[in-house]
Amino acid sequence: MGRFAEDQDPLFRRINSSVSFDWRLASFDIEQSKAHARALARLGVLDDDELQQISNGLDSVAAELDGSDFEFREDDEDIHMAIERRLTELIGPLGGKLHTARSRNDQVATDLALLVRAHSARAIALLEALMETLVAQADAHSDWPAPAYTHLQRAQPVYLGHHLLAYFWMFERDARRFFRAAEATTDMPAGSGALAGLNWDVDRDALAADLGFERPQPNSLDAVSNRDFALDYLSAAAICAMHLSRLGGEIVLWSTQEFGFVELPDSFASGSSIMPQKKNPDAAELLRGKAPRVAASFQSLLGTMHALPLAYSKDLQEDKEPLFDATDNLELCLAAATGMLGGIEFNRDRLAAAAEDELLAATDLADALVQHGVPFREAHGLVGGMVRSALDSGRSLSELTDSELDGVPDGARQAVRRALEAGQTIESKLSAGGTASSRVEEQLERAREALSALRP
C-alpha cells in the first residue's frame, strides 16, 4: 500500500511498535484529539455535525480503553494509530479526517508534555503528604535528644525533631523542582506538523488555551524534537529518589538491634523464609534500591537525546519507557515512605542514651575555653587531650579530675564542667537553623508555611 511494495517483516514490526507501552498516553491523546477536532472545526475543515460525531466517537474509544474493552491489534504501531483506527471503525471514513493538519511528531510531543505535567502535579501532591507526615513526627518528637553523625561516627546531639526536619527541607526542594518541570510544559508543540509547520493556518493560540498550555511553541523544529520537559521531570525524580534513598538508608541502620532507635510498623516490614525472629526493613531498603533505577531513567533519556540531529528520529520512541518507569517507581516510593513514616515508632531511651555520650560535647568544651580567652585551635588540642585521657582510663569526661585538666585556665574549669551538664549541648546551638528548642519551633513554623505555599 502506498510507498511500500512489501509487507513489513515481523521483526521490524516488533522493534518498531510502541503500543505495548505508549498506551499510557491514551487519555492524553484522546484529550488532544478532541481539542484538535475543535481546531479543525474553527478552520472549517469539519462542520458541527462532523465535530460532534468525532467527539462522540472519541468518547466511545476512551470508554473502551478505561473499561479494558479496547482490542489492540498486531498492526497497531502505537497508541495514536490504534485510537485513530478504532475511531474510524466506529464512525466510518470521517475518522480519517481527524489527522488533517497534524503529524504524529507534534501529536506525540504534545501527549508527552501533558503526561509530564500530570505526573509533576502527582509528585507534588505525594511530596506534600510525605512532608506533612514529617512535620507531624518532628512536632511530636521536637524535644527528644538524638545523636547526629558524621562519617557514621557520633558527632553532636540534636533533637529528633530537628533531624526529621532535615528531610522535610530536602523534599521541599524536590517539590519546587517538580513545579519547574511542570512549568517546562507551558509551550505547546501541537500545530507544528512533522517539522516545518502546517499548510493550514490553525489557530494555535486557541488550541493552546484549549489544552491548558500558555502559548504555542515558537519553532516547529524545536517543538517536535524537544524533550527537555521530560528531562526536567526525570532530573527532579532522580534527585527526589536519592533523597528517599538517604531516608531509607538511615531507617535501615536505625532499625537494627545495634542501633535500636526505631521500630518499623509491621505493615511495612517482612519476615524471613527461614528465620522466624527476623523483621526486615524491606520498604526502607527498597527506597534505597529503586533510587539508582530512577536515576538510570534520567541517564537513559539524556543518552537518547545526545547528539540527536533535528528534527524527529525514531530514537525518540525510547523517551517513553524510562519516563513511565520513573513515574511508577517514584510515586510508589513516595507513597510507601509516607505510610512507613506515619507508623514508625522511635525508641526514646535508646536515642537518649546515645545522645548523652559526653564525648559529643567536645566542641562545646572547646567553645567554653574560647569564651575564656583560649584560641580555638589551642582549645581544640586541649579538649582532644581530655578525650584521650577519658578513653584511656575508661571514664567519662565529667569524671576527669581538675589535675587532669592540664592547660585549662582555672577560671574556665567551671565552664567546662557546666558544658557537660545534660541538655546543655543541644540548647547551646542557638544560631538560626540550629537545634536549640527555640530554633526548632521556628523551623516547624517555617515548615508549615512552606507546606501552605505548596497548596493552590
C-alpha positions as CSV (number, residue, x, y, z in Angstrom):
1,M,0.0,0.0,0.0
2,G,1.3,3.5,-0.8
3,R,5.1,3.9,-0.9
4,F,5.9,0.3,0.0
5,A,5.6,-2.8,-2.2
6,E,6.5,-5.3,0.5
7,D,4.8,-6.2,3.8
8,Q,6.7,-5.3,7.0
9,D,8.9,-8.0,8.4
10,P,7.5,-9.3,11.7
11,L,10.8,-8.5,13.4
12,F,10.6,-4.9,12.1
13,R,7.0,-4.7,13.4
14,R,8.3,-5.8,16.8
15,I,11.1,-3.3,17.1
16,N,9.1,-0.5,15.6
17,S,5.9,-1.0,17.7
18,S,5.5,1.0,20.8
19,V,1.8,0.3,21.6
20,S,2.8,-2.2,24.3
21,F,3.9,0.8,26.5
22,D,2.7,4.0,24.9
23,W,-0.9,3.0,25.6
24,R,-0.4,5.0,28.8
25,L,-0.7,8.2,26.6
26,A,-4.2,7.2,25.6
27,S,-6.1,9.6,27.9
28,F,-3.9,12.5,26.8
29,D,-4.2,11.5,23.2
30,I,-8.0,11.5,23.4
31,E,-7.9,14.9,25.1
32,Q,-5.6,16.3,22.5
33,S,-7.6,14.8,19.6
34,K,-10.9,16.3,20.8
35,A,-9.2,19.7,21.1
36,H,-7.7,19.2,17.6
37,A,-11.1,18.4,16.2
38,R,-12.4,21.7,17.6
39,A,-9.5,23.5,16.0
40,L,-10.4,21.8,12.6
41,A,-14.0,23.0,13.1
42,R,-12.7,26.6,13.6
43,L,-10.8,26.2,10.3
44,G,-13.9,24.9,8.5
45,V,-12.4,21.5,7.9
46,L,-15.2,19.9,10.0
47,D,-18.8,21.1,10.2
48,D,-20.7,21.0,13.5
49,D,-22.2,17.5,12.8
50,E,-18.8,16.0,11.9
51,L,-17.2,17.6,15.0
52,Q,-19.9,16.0,17.2
53,Q,-19.5,12.6,15.6
54,I,-15.8,12.7,16.1
55,S,-16.1,13.9,19.7
56,N,-18.7,11.2,20.5
57,G,-16.6,8.6,18.8
58,L,-13.5,9.6,20.8
59,D,-15.6,9.3,24.0
60,S,-16.6,5.8,23.0
61,V,-12.9,4.9,22.4
62,A,-12.0,6.4,25.8
63,A,-14.7,4.3,27.5
64,E,-13.4,1.1,25.8
65,L,-9.8,2.0,27.0
66,D,-11.0,2.8,30.5
67,G,-13.0,-0.4,30.7
68,S,-10.2,-2.6,29.3
69,D,-12.6,-3.4,26.4
70,F,-10.3,-1.9,23.8
71,E,-8.9,-4.5,21.4
72,F,-5.4,-3.9,20.3
73,R,-4.3,-5.4,17.0
74,E,-1.0,-6.6,15.7
75,D,-0.8,-3.8,13.2
76,D,-1.4,-1.1,15.8
77,E,2.0,0.5,15.6
78,D,1.3,2.9,18.5
79,I,-1.5,4.2,20.7
80,H,-2.1,7.1,18.3
81,M,-2.7,4.9,15.3
82,A,-4.7,2.4,17.4
83,I,-7.1,5.2,18.6
84,E,-7.5,6.5,15.0
85,R,-8.1,3.0,13.7
86,R,-10.8,2.3,16.3
87,L,-12.4,5.7,15.8
88,T,-12.7,5.0,12.0
89,E,-14.2,1.7,12.8
90,L,-16.8,3.4,14.9
91,I,-17.7,6.4,12.8
92,G,-16.5,5.4,9.3
93,P,-14.3,7.4,6.9
94,L,-14.9,10.6,8.8
95,G,-12.4,9.3,11.4
96,G,-9.7,9.7,8.8
97,K,-10.3,13.5,8.7
98,L,-9.0,13.9,12.2
99,H,-5.4,13.7,11.2
100,T,-5.7,16.7,9.0
101,A,-3.2,19.4,9.9
102,R,-1.2,17.3,12.3
103,S,1.6,14.8,12.4
104,R,2.4,12.1,14.9
105,N,5.5,14.0,15.6
106,D,3.8,17.0,17.2
107,Q,1.0,14.8,18.4
108,V,3.4,12.6,20.4
109,A,5.3,15.6,21.8
110,T,2.1,17.2,23.0
111,D,0.8,14.0,24.6
112,L,4.1,13.6,26.4
113,A,4.1,17.2,27.7
114,L,0.5,16.6,29.0
115,L,1.7,13.5,30.8
116,V,4.7,15.1,32.3
117,R,2.5,18.0,33.6
118,A,0.1,15.5,35.2
119,H,2.8,13.4,36.9
120,S,4.6,16.5,38.1
121,A,1.4,17.5,39.9
122,R,1.1,14.0,41.2
123,A,4.6,14.0,42.6
124,I,4.0,17.4,44.3
125,A,0.8,16.0,45.9
126,L,2.7,12.9,47.1
127,L,5.5,15.0,48.4
128,E,3.1,17.2,50.3
129,A,1.7,14.2,52.1
130,L,5.2,13.0,53.0
131,M,6.2,16.4,54.2
132,E,3.0,16.7,56.3
133,T,4.0,13.3,57.9
134,L,7.5,14.6,58.6
135,V,6.2,17.8,60.2
136,A,3.8,15.7,62.4
137,Q,6.6,13.4,63.5
138,A,9.0,16.3,64.1
139,D,6.5,18.1,66.2
140,A,5.8,15.0,68.3
141,H,9.5,14.5,68.8
142,S,10.7,18.0,68.9
143,D,12.4,17.7,72.3
144,W,13.7,14.1,72.1
145,P,17.6,14.1,72.2
146,A,19.2,12.1,69.5
147,P,22.8,11.6,68.3
148,A,23.7,13.1,64.9
149,Y,26.6,11.6,62.9
150,T,29.4,12.5,60.6
151,H,31.2,9.6,58.9
152,L,28.7,7.4,60.8
153,Q,30.5,8.3,64.0
154,R,28.6,10.1,66.8
155,A,29.3,13.8,66.3
156,Q,26.9,16.1,68.2
157,P,23.5,15.7,69.8
158,V,20.4,17.2,68.2
159,Y,16.7,17.0,68.9
160,L,15.0,14.3,66.9
161,G,12.5,16.8,65.5
162,H,15.5,18.8,64.1
163,H,16.8,15.6,62.4
164,L,13.4,14.8,60.8
165,L,13.0,18.3,59.5
166,A,16.3,17.9,57.6
167,Y,14.4,15.5,55.3
168,F,11.4,17.9,55.2
169,W,13.6,20.5,53.5
170,M,15.1,18.0,51.1
171,F,11.6,17.1,49.9
172,E,10.5,20.8,49.9
173,R,13.3,21.4,47.3
174,D,12.1,18.4,45.4
175,A,8.6,19.8,45.2
176,R,10.0,23.1,43.8
177,R,11.9,21.1,41.2
178,F,8.6,19.4,40.1
179,F,7.0,22.8,39.8
180,R,9.7,23.8,37.5
181,A,9.3,20.5,35.5
182,A,5.6,21.4,35.1
183,E,6.5,24.9,34.0
184,A,8.7,23.4,31.3
185,T,5.5,22.2,29.6
186,T,3.9,25.6,29.2
187,D,4.8,25.8,25.4
188,M,2.6,23.6,23.2
189,P,4.1,21.5,20.4
190,A,0.8,20.8,18.6
191,G,0.3,22.7,15.4
192,S,4.0,22.2,14.3
193,G,3.3,19.3,11.9
194,A,6.1,16.9,11.1
195,L,8.8,19.6,11.5
196,A,8.2,22.6,9.2
197,G,4.7,23.7,10.3
198,L,1.4,23.2,8.6
199,N,-0.3,24.1,5.3
200,W,-3.3,25.0,7.4
201,D,-3.5,28.3,9.5
202,V,-4.5,26.5,12.7
203,D,-5.3,28.9,15.5
204,R,-2.5,27.6,17.7
205,D,-3.2,30.2,20.5
206,A,-6.8,28.9,20.8
207,L,-5.6,25.3,20.7
208,A,-3.0,26.0,23.4
209,A,-5.7,27.6,25.6
210,D,-8.0,24.6,24.9
211,L,-5.3,22.2,26.1
212,G,-4.1,24.2,29.1
213,F,-0.8,25.4,27.6
214,E,0.2,29.1,28.0
215,R,1.4,29.5,24.4
216,P,2.4,27.6,21.2
217,Q,6.0,26.6,20.9
218,P,7.6,29.3,18.6
219,N,9.7,27.0,16.4
220,S,8.3,23.9,14.7
221,L,11.7,22.1,14.5
222,D,12.3,22.5,18.2
223,A,8.7,21.7,19.1
224,V,8.7,18.2,17.6
225,S,12.2,17.3,18.9
226,N,12.1,18.9,22.3
227,R,12.1,16.5,25.3
228,D,13.6,18.9,27.8
229,F,10.4,18.9,29.9
230,A,10.8,15.1,30.3
231,L,14.5,15.5,31.2
232,D,13.4,18.2,33.8
233,Y,10.9,15.7,35.3
234,L,13.5,12.9,35.3
235,S,16.2,15.1,36.8
236,A,13.8,16.1,39.6
237,A,12.7,12.5,40.0
238,A,16.3,11.2,40.3
239,I,17.2,13.8,43.0
240,C,14.0,13.0,44.9
241,A,14.6,9.3,44.7
242,M,18.1,9.9,46.0
243,H,16.6,11.8,49.0
244,L,14.3,8.9,49.6
245,S,17.2,6.5,49.5
246,R,19.0,8.6,52.2
247,L,15.9,8.4,54.3
248,G,15.6,4.7,53.7
249,G,19.2,4.0,54.4
250,E,19.1,5.8,57.7
251,I,15.9,3.9,58.7
252,V,17.6,0.6,57.8
253,L,20.5,1.5,60.2
254,W,18.3,2.8,62.9
255,S,16.1,-0.3,62.9
256,T,19.0,-2.7,63.6
257,Q,19.4,-4.1,67.0
258,E,22.8,-2.4,67.1
259,F,21.1,1.0,66.9
260,G,17.6,0.2,68.1
261,F,16.4,3.7,67.5
262,V,13.2,2.8,65.6
263,E,10.6,0.1,65.3
264,L,9.0,-0.2,61.9
265,P,5.3,-0.8,61.6
266,D,4.6,-4.4,60.8
267,S,2.7,-3.3,57.8
268,F,5.9,-2.0,56.2
269,A,8.2,-4.9,57.1
270,S,8.6,-8.5,56.2
271,G,9.8,-11.7,57.8
272,S,12.3,-14.3,56.7
273,S,11.5,-17.6,54.9
274,I,13.8,-19.5,57.3
275,M,14.5,-17.3,60.4
276,P,11.3,-16.8,62.4
277,Q,12.8,-14.0,64.5
278,K,13.5,-11.6,61.6
279,K,11.7,-8.3,60.9
280,N,13.3,-6.9,57.8
281,P,13.1,-3.3,56.8
282,D,12.3,-4.1,53.2
283,A,10.3,-0.9,52.4
284,A,13.2,1.2,53.6
285,E,15.7,-0.9,51.7
286,L,13.7,-0.6,48.5
287,L,13.7,3.2,48.9
288,R,17.5,2.8,48.5
289,G,17.3,0.1,45.8
290,K,14.9,2.0,43.5
291,A,16.8,5.2,43.5
292,P,19.5,4.1,41.0
293,R,16.8,2.8,38.8
294,V,15.1,6.2,38.6
295,A,18.5,7.9,38.1
296,A,19.2,5.4,35.2
297,S,15.9,6.5,33.6
298,F,17.3,10.1,33.5
299,Q,20.6,9.0,32.1
300,S,18.8,6.8,29.5
301,L,16.8,9.7,28.1
302,L,19.8,12.0,28.3
303,G,21.7,9.4,26.3
304,T,18.9,9.1,23.7
305,M,18.9,12.9,23.2
306,H,22.7,13.2,23.0
307,A,23.8,14.3,19.5
308,L,20.4,13.6,18.0
309,P,20.0,15.7,14.9
310,L,16.9,17.8,14.2
311,A,14.1,17.2,14.0
312,Y,12.5,13.8,14.6
313,S,14.2,10.4,14.7
314,K,12.8,7.1,15.7
315,D,15.2,7.2,18.6
316,L,12.7,9.4,20.3
317,Q,10.4,6.4,20.8
318,E,12.8,5.5,23.5
319,D,11.8,8.5,25.6
320,K,8.7,6.8,27.0
321,E,9.7,3.6,28.8
322,P,12.3,5.3,31.0
323,L,9.8,8.1,31.8
324,F,7.0,5.7,32.6
325,D,9.2,3.5,34.7
326,A,10.4,6.5,36.7
327,T,7.0,7.9,37.3
328,D,5.7,4.5,38.5
329,N,8.6,3.8,40.9
330,L,8.9,7.4,42.3
331,E,5.2,7.6,43.0
332,L,5.2,4.2,44.6
333,C,8.2,5.1,46.8
334,L,6.8,8.4,47.9
335,A,3.5,6.8,49.0
336,A,5.4,4.0,50.7
337,A,7.7,6.4,52.6
338,T,4.7,8.3,53.8
339,G,3.0,5.2,55.1
340,M,6.1,3.8,56.7
341,L,6.9,7.1,58.5
342,G,3.4,7.5,59.6
343,G,3.6,4.3,61.6
344,I,7.2,4.3,62.7
345,E,8.0,4.3,66.5
346,F,11.1,5.8,67.9
347,N,12.9,4.4,71.0
348,R,13.3,7.4,73.3
349,D,15.6,5.6,75.7
350,R,18.0,4.3,73.1
351,L,18.2,7.7,71.4
352,A,18.7,9.5,74.7
353,A,21.4,7.1,75.8
354,A,23.4,7.6,72.6
355,A,22.8,11.4,72.7
356,E,24.1,11.6,76.3
357,D,27.6,10.3,75.3
358,E,29.7,13.1,76.8
359,L,32.2,12.9,74.0
360,L,29.5,14.5,71.8
361,A,30.1,17.7,73.9
362,A,33.7,18.1,72.9
363,T,33.0,21.1,70.6
364,D,31.1,22.7,73.4
365,L,34.1,22.3,75.7
366,A,36.3,23.9,73.2
367,D,33.9,26.8,72.8
368,A,33.8,27.2,76.6
369,L,37.6,27.6,76.6
370,V,37.4,30.1,73.8
371,Q,35.0,32.2,75.8
372,H,37.7,32.4,78.5
373,G,40.4,33.6,76.1
374,V,41.9,30.4,74.7
375,P,42.4,30.5,70.9
376,F,40.1,27.9,69.3
377,R,43.0,25.8,67.8
378,E,44.6,25.6,71.2
379,A,41.3,24.8,72.8
380,H,40.7,22.1,70.2
381,G,44.0,20.5,71.3
382,L,43.3,20.7,75.0
383,V,39.9,19.0,74.6
384,G,41.4,16.4,72.4
385,G,43.8,15.6,75.2
386,M,40.9,15.4,77.7
387,V,39.1,13.0,75.4
388,R,42.2,10.8,75.1
389,S,42.6,10.7,78.9
390,A,39.0,9.7,79.4
391,L,39.2,7.0,76.7
392,D,42.5,5.6,78.0
393,S,41.1,5.4,81.6
394,G,37.7,4.2,80.7
395,R,35.9,7.2,82.3
396,S,33.6,9.9,81.1
397,L,34.8,13.5,80.6
398,S,33.0,14.6,83.7
399,E,34.9,12.1,85.8
400,L,38.2,13.7,85.0
401,T,39.8,15.4,88.0
402,D,41.0,19.0,88.0
403,S,44.6,17.8,87.9
404,E,43.8,16.1,84.5
405,L,42.5,19.3,83.0
406,D,46.1,20.4,82.5
407,G,46.3,23.6,80.4
408,V,42.7,24.6,81.1
409,P,42.7,28.0,82.8
410,D,41.4,27.9,86.3
411,G,38.6,30.3,85.5
412,A,37.4,28.1,82.7
413,R,37.2,24.8,84.5
414,Q,33.8,25.6,85.9
415,A,32.5,26.5,82.4
416,V,33.9,23.2,81.1
417,R,32.0,21.3,83.8
418,R,28.8,23.2,83.1
419,A,29.0,22.4,79.4
420,L,28.8,18.7,80.2
421,E,25.5,19.0,82.1
422,A,22.6,17.2,80.5
423,G,20.9,19.2,77.8
424,Q,23.4,22.0,77.6
425,T,25.0,20.8,74.4
426,I,21.7,20.8,72.4
427,E,20.3,24.0,73.9
428,S,23.6,25.9,73.2
429,K,23.0,25.6,69.5
430,L,21.2,28.9,69.3
431,S,22.2,30.0,65.8
432,A,19.4,30.3,63.2
433,G,18.7,26.9,61.8
434,G,20.3,25.2,64.8
435,T,18.8,22.5,67.1
436,A,18.0,24.5,70.2
437,S,14.4,24.3,71.2
438,S,13.5,27.8,70.2
439,R,15.1,27.3,66.8
440,V,13.3,24.0,66.2
441,E,10.0,25.7,67.0
442,E,10.8,28.4,64.5
443,Q,11.7,25.8,61.9
444,L,8.4,23.9,62.5
445,E,6.6,27.2,61.8
446,R,8.5,27.8,58.6
447,A,7.9,24.2,57.5
448,R,4.1,24.7,58.0
449,E,4.3,27.9,55.9
450,A,6.2,26.1,53.2
451,L,3.5,23.4,53.1
452,S,0.8,26.0,52.8
453,A,2.7,27.6,49.9
454,L,2.6,24.3,48.0
455,R,-1.2,24.2,48.1
456,P,-3.0,26.0,45.3
